[in-house]
Amino acid sequence: MKIAIVGTGYVGLVTGTCFAEMGTEVCCVDIDKNKIERLKNGIIPIYEPGLEELVHKNYKNGRLKFTTELTEILDNVEVLFSAVGTPPDEDGSADLRYVLDVARTVGKNMKKYILVVTKSTVPVGTAEKVRGVILEEQAKRGVSIDFDIASNPEFLKEGAAVKDFMNPDRVVVGIESERAQKLMTKLYRPFLLNNFPVIFMDVPSAEMTKYAANAMLATRISFMNEIANLCEVTGADVNMVRKGIGADARIGRSFLYAGCGYGGSCFPKDVKALIKTAADNGRPMRILQAVEEVNQVQKHILFRKLSDYYNGDLKGKRIALWGLAFKPETDDMREAPALTVVEDLLNAGCSVCAYDPVAIPESKHRLGDAISYANDIYDAVNQADALLLVTEWKEFRLPTWSDVKAKMRTPLLIDGRNIYDPAELRELGFIYKCIGK
């Protein structure tokens, strides 16, 4: 089976590579000539565990190809996935220009039936806009060529995307015809053999499912952060509360961890887009508006705890940060809490030294020389007046605390992810603060 994936960003590259690994002939398309040449030379534009090895393997054996010319391969594929970016506009809505550009190219150049599948995260109704653009371009050509549209939203977690694709909780496919369902069933048959559920539904429901899933997870995070903040002033322990409510099968344990807010390419953007879709349809999403507001406030919590300790006098203080990426196992800093923390610290007159296992190049791109960077966790805390744990990378879990304390001017540790034992740290002489205790 031959397919094309338009867009070689996070979603497109993972999707194309994993389909190739399952035996499909895949051609990944991108208008960025430099990116395509780098991919052909084995240079991967994102950090994602396991992806680089699979790209090299499948490119070498010929199942994975890269090109900048969609028109040259259009006649050779049965299914075309649109996995281009949908960045948020200023009003929070998803920018669909790239999605519709793909549809326009298809309509202008298609010569036979093709199934056009939207993989990007898009608002309900986007598939109909894609159909309209393709029909409009066909009409300009004076042709009528059969095609189908479908929606196949991704549910990949950054840092575990390859695993998620190969072992999905579910695959959601929105279709409108029996022909489209047969094609998508054929494409996902390797997954069906392992009893992974492929859920077929109508296209608008598939489009909504993606937004609803991310909005639910974001809601759980903001809810637990609210509970954590209440725990602090009432004497409760949010970790005990989490265990207590997570044991309820109706609630479950996932996404109940308090911290310094969520970030990344999905949750912030998707919550905003769903709020905007609701407003456009006269159905305001009051819960999600609160979820977003809580998250924005929570990103300042580490700075507030630091400022409270020093009674607001932070000018000239040297602050160490462990973690810059929005979560472990990725270099993605989009909407990362660390960006808010750094901004707060710099505005207060602090100097900042940060360490992250993979996100330092991305941070330099975003922040330039506004902060300094360390070679390792111990280098970061040298002469520090406080250490802020922002991202819970595994290598941060068991440092040699005596070495950390010896390097710091003030052994103040503010744990933004609740990964340390308060009693142990305090016994070692640290001033320890966390979330929700």
N, C-alpha and C positions, 0 to 999 in steps of 0.2 A: 504494500500500500504506500502511495506517495502523498505527502502532505507538505504544506508550506506554513511557516510561522513568520508573521510580519512583526518585527520588533525584537531586538536582541537584548532587551533589558532583563531585569530580574525574572519576570514571569516568562517571557518568551524564550530566553536561553535555557532555563530549567525545563520548561515544557518540551521544547524541541529536542534537547539532549536526552531526556528520559524516554520520550517516544522512540528515538533512535536506538536506545539501549534495549527496547522491547522488540526491535526488528523492523520498525517502520523506516522508510526512506524519507528523510526530513531535509528540507532546504530552509534555512533561516535567512530572512531578508531584513535589511536595515539600510536607511538612506545615508547613514554615517559611514563613509568610505574608509576612514581611518579605523573605526571599530571593527569593520569586516576584515580588513587586512590584518589587524592584530589578532582576531579570532583565528584566521587561517594560519597564523604563526604561533598559535597556542597560547596567546596572551588573553586571559580572562578578565573582563572589565569589572567583575564583582567578586567579593569574597563570600563563598558559600561552601561549607565542608562537603567534600566528595565530588563537587561539580567539575573541577579542573580535570581530574583523572578521566571522567566519563566523556568530556568534550574531546580530549586527546584521543581516547580509544575509538570513539565512533567517527571522528573526522578521518582518522587513519584508515579505518576499514571501509570508508565511503558511504556509510549510512547517514552521516551528518555533513551537510554542505552549507556554505555561506555565500551570499550574493547581495549586491545592491540593486539588482534589476528584477523587480517583481514581474514585469511584463514578459520577460524571457522564459519564465517557468510556469506561468499561469495555466498554459494548456496541458501541462504534464502532471497536474495534481488533482486529486479528488476532493480534498478538503483544504480550506485555507483558514488558519487561525489568525485573528487580529489581536495582537498582544502589545499594542502600542500604548504609550503613556496617556493618562487622563488626569493631568495635574489640576488642582483646584483653582477656580477663578477667585477673584477678590470676594465675591458674594458667597463662596463656599460650594458653588455648583461645579460639577465635573466638566472640564474642558474637553469637548468631543471632536475638536478639529482634526486630530490625527486619525481617529477612528473613521471619520467621514471621508478623509483623504484616501484611506485604504479602499473604502467602498467605491469612491469615485474612480480610482484606478482600475478596480475590478470591472465596473460597469463600462468603462471606456475600451477595455481590452479583451474581455472574455469572449471565447468563441464556442464554448461548450458548457454543459451543466457543471456547476460547482457548488459545494456546500460552504457557505461563509459563516464561520463560527466566531463569535465575540468572546475572547478570553479575558480582555481587559475588564476591570471593574467599572461598570457603567450604570447610570440610572435606568429605572424602568421606562421602557418606551424607546430605548436606543436602537434596538433591533429593527423596529419599524422605520426609524430614520435611516438606518443602513439600507433597508429594502428600498425606501423611497429614492435614495441617491443612486443606487444601482439601476433602478427602473428609469430614472431621469436620464442617466447617461446612455442607456440602451435606446431610449426614445430619440435622443439626439443623433444616434447612429442609424436610426431607422430599422432596428433589429428587435427581436423578442426571443431571448434565450432563457431557457428554464434555469432556475437556481433556487436554493433554499437558504434560509438563515437559521441560525441556532445560537444558543447561549450556553457557554460551558465555563462558568466562573471558577477561578482558582481559590484554593483554601490552603495555600502553602505558608508555613511558618518560616520566616527568615532564620537561618541557622540550622534548620532541619528540613529544608525544602526538597532535597532529593529523596530523603526518607519518606516525607509526606506524599510525594508524587508516586513513589513505588509502592507504598503501603497506605493508601488513603483511608480515612474514616468513611468517606463516601465520595462519589463523583456525581455532581449535579449537572444534568443536561436538559436544557430547554429546547424543544423541537416543535415543528409545526406540520411535519409530514412523515409518512411511513418510510419514505426513501431516506430522509435525513436520519431517522432513528436507526435504520439498518446500517448506514454508514458509520454512525457513532458507536453502535454496538460492535461492529467489526473492529473499529479502531481500539476500543477498550476491552476487547475479548481477552487479552492476556491478564487483565485485572479481574475479569469475571471468573477466570479459571481458579483464582485464589480466593474466591467468594467475597471479594470487595464489592459493596453495593453500588451499582450505578442507578441513580434515581432519575427517571425521565419525567418531565413535567412540561407545562406550557412555557413559552419563552418569558413572558412577564414575571412569572413566579420564580424562574431561575435567576433572573436579574435581581429580583427583590431578595432572594435567599442569601446572596452574598452580602448585601448591605445589612440585612437583619442579623446574620451571624456575627459580623464584626461589631455591630452596635451592641449586641447582647454581651459579648466579651468585654467591651469597653465599659459597659454599664456595671458589670461585676467588679471590675477594677476600681472604678470611682466609688462604688458603694462601699467596698472594703476600706478604701482610704478615708471615707467619711466615718466609718465605724472606728477605724484606728485613731483618728483625731479625737473622737469622743472618748475612746478608751483612755487616752492620755490624761484627760481632765477628770475622769471618774475613778481612776485607779485600776481599771481592768487591763488585761493583757490580750492584745489582738491576736496573738498566735494561739492562745487557748481558745478564744472565740472562734477562730478559723477552724480549729480541729473539731470544736463542738458542732458547728453548723455544717461543716463539710461531711460529717458522718451521716447526715440525713441524705438518703438516696435521692430524694427529690431535688436536692441542691447540688451535691457532689463537691469534689475538692478542687476542681480546676479553676484557675483565675480568681482565687480568693486571697492572694498575697498582697498585703499592704506595702506601699513603697513611695517613691518620689514621682509617680506619674507615669503614664504610658506615652510612647512616641512611635516613630516608624513611618513607613510609607502607606500603611493601611488604616489603622484605627482612626487617627485624627482626620484624615481626608474623607474616609467613608462616613464617619459620624456627621461631619459638616455637610456632605452631599445628601445624606438622608434627611437631615434637618431642612435643607433647601428644597428637596423634592416635596417634602410634606407641606412646607409653606406655600410652594407653587400650586399645590392642590387644595389649599384651604384647610389643611389638617395639621396644625402645629404639633411638633413632637416635644412636649414639655419635659418629659423625662430625659430625652437625649440632650436637650438644651442644658439641663442641670449636669448631666454627665460631662459635657464639654467644659462647663464652667468649673466644676470641681477639679477636673484634671489640670486646667490652667493654673489654678490656685495651688494645687499640690506640687507643681514643679518648683515652687518657691520655698518649699518646706525646709529643705536642708539649709538654705541661706538664713531663714528665720531662726532656726535652732542655733546656728553659728552666731548670728547677730545677738540673740538673747544671751548667750554665754558671755560675750564680750561687751554687753550693755550698749550695743550699737557702735562701739568704737573699733572699726575694722580697718581704718586707713593704715596702710603700711604692713598689714598682716600678710604672711606668706601661707597660702592654702594649697594643699596637695589634693589632687583628684585621682581616684582610681576608677577608671572607666569613662569612656566618651561615647561609644556606640549606644543606641537606644536599648539594645539588649545584647546578651552574649552571642558569640558565634556569628557575628556579622560586623561589617564596617559601616553600616548604614547609620547616618546621623540625622536623617530627616525627622524633625520635630523631637529630637532627643532631649530628655530632661537636662542633660549636661549642658546644652546650649543656654538654657535659661539660668542654670546655676552659674555658669561662667559670666554671663551678662550681669547678673546680680553682684557677683564678687568684684568685677572690674568697676562697676558703677560705685561700689563702696570704697574703692581705693586699694583693693587687695592686689597682690601679685599671685598668679596661678601657675602651678607646675602640674602637668597631667601625664598619666601613663595609661595606655590602652594597648592590648596585644596586637590589634590589627587596624584600629580606626585613626591612628595618628596622621597618616597621609590625608585622609578625608578631613580631619580637623584642621590641618594646615591649609587645606583648600578653602575651608569655610572661615577660619578665624585668623589666618595669616600669622603674624608674629605678636598677636595680642596676648598670648600666653606662651609659656615655655613647655618643653616636653622632656620627659625623663626616659632613660634607657630601660628602667625596670621599676618595680614597685618601691624598692628601697631608695633608689635615686630620687624618686618623686617626693619622698617625705623628708628629705634632708633640710634641716632648719625650719620645718613647717610649724606653724602655729595651730594647725588643725588638719586632719585628714578626713575627706568626704568620700565615702564609698557610693558611687553612682550607678555602676553597672556590675552585676554579680558574675563576673568571669570566674571560672573554676580556679584559675591560678591565684585568685585573691583569697581563697577560702582558708588556707593554712599557712600564712606567712610565719616567719620567725619573729614573734612579737617583741622579743627582747631587742632585736636589731632595729625594728621599726621605732620602738620607744626611745632607744638611745640616739637616734638621728633627729628626733623631733624636739623643737623648743618647748612645745606644750603638748602633752600626750592626749589631745582631744580627738576622739574618733566619733564621727557622725555617720551611722550606718543607714544608708538610704534604701537598703533592700532586706534588712533584718536577717542577715546571714550569720551573724556572730553570736556567741554566748555571752550575755551581759555579765554574768557572775565571773566568768573566766577573765574577761577583759578588765574588769574592775579590780580583781585580785592581782592582776599584773601591773596595776597602777595607772590604767587608762581612765580618762574621763569619758564614759561611753554614753552615747545617745542614739536612739533608734526611732522607729515609727510605731506608734500605737502601744507604748508601754510607759 
